[in-house]
Amino acid sequence: MLQETMQTVQDAEAKADGIIKKAREDGADMVAQAKVRAEEILRQAGDASRSDLKSAEAAQKENEEKMTKKALKDADTEIGSLKKKAADKEKAVVDMVINELI
């Protein structure tokens, strides 16, 4: 009876050792898988960040181009207005000089 009990205890210990070994192996596998997944997540985050940065740069460039076009249009409008004022003043000056000469 004692031998049977001892054998049962030894079998239980062997089974427990097997369970512990399996748990360690499973734990190591989980850690390895987690590392691979973490690296993938970091890579994807980096890719997303680079993509977002490129999109932001493109949007900024487009905005700059729009602002440049608007500034050029405003400058052309102002130049036209100044030319008209200069022409009007030139006519007035010519008329005034002619009146002074007469």
Secondary structure, DSSP 8 states (H G I E B T S, - for coil): -HHHHHHHHHHHHHHHHHHHHHHHHHHHHHHHHHHHHHHHHHHHHHHHHHHHHHHHHHHHHHHHHHHHHHHHHHHHHHHHHHHHHHHHHHHHHHHHHHHHH-
